[in-house]
Amino acid sequence: MNGTSFASPNAAATAALIMAVNPGLTPTDVLSIITNTAKDLGSAGWDPYYGFGRVDAGAAVTMAATSRRPTGRRRP
């Protein structure tokens, strides 16, 4: 597998891991963590072939765990 068929489940799983270590994060926080910890591939920064790069779940979870957002349950 390759391309979005392979990338989408990896990104979703990484988002789930991020929320597991810090459920107080917002969806915007999760997106920011995933994009800021991705391993850049191809041209520097975002590009149409690689996007933000390869998801780095380990780095993303580490960043989420050290985030300053509250880690408690969010109120509805």
N, C-alpha and C positions, 0 to 999 in steps of 0.2 A: 504494500500500500504506500501511497505517497500523496502529496498535495493536500487539499482541504479535507478529503476523506480520512486522512490520517491525523491531520492537525486539529480538527475540531474536537474529537474526543480527548486529545491531550490537553487542549486549552480548557475544556469543561472540567476535566479531572483536576487540573491545577487550580481552577477557581474553587472547586469543592474543598480541596486541601487547605487553601487560603482561608476559606470561611470556617473550616474546622478549627484552625488555630486561633482565629480572631473573628468571631461572629459579629462583632460590632462594626466591621467595615461595611461601607456602602458599595453598591455595584461599581460606582466610579472609582473608588479606592482599589477594588479588585482589578479592574481594567488597567489602572495606572501601574499597579504592582507587576502584572503580567507583562505589560509592554516595556517597563523600565528594567526588568530583569532578563528579558529575552537576549539570547546570544545573537548579536548582529551578524548577519551573513550578507554577502554581496556588497553593494555600495554602502557607504557609511550612512546610518540612519534608515528611515523607512524607504523602501523601494517597491516597485510594482511586482517584482518576481518573488522576493522573500518576505515582503511586508516588514514587520518589526524584527523578524528573525525567528530562531528556534526557541520554543518555550523551554525555560529552565525551571522546572518545578521546585527543585531544591532551593535555589536562590529566591524564588517567589515566596515559598513558605517561610524561609528565614526572615525575609523582609516583613512579611505579614506578622510574624510572631513578635517582632520588635517595633511594630507600628505603635504610635501613641494613641490611637483610637481606643475607646473602652472595649474590653474583651467580653463584657457581659451581654446578655440577651438584649436585642433591640426591642423597644416598645412599639406596638402597632400604631 
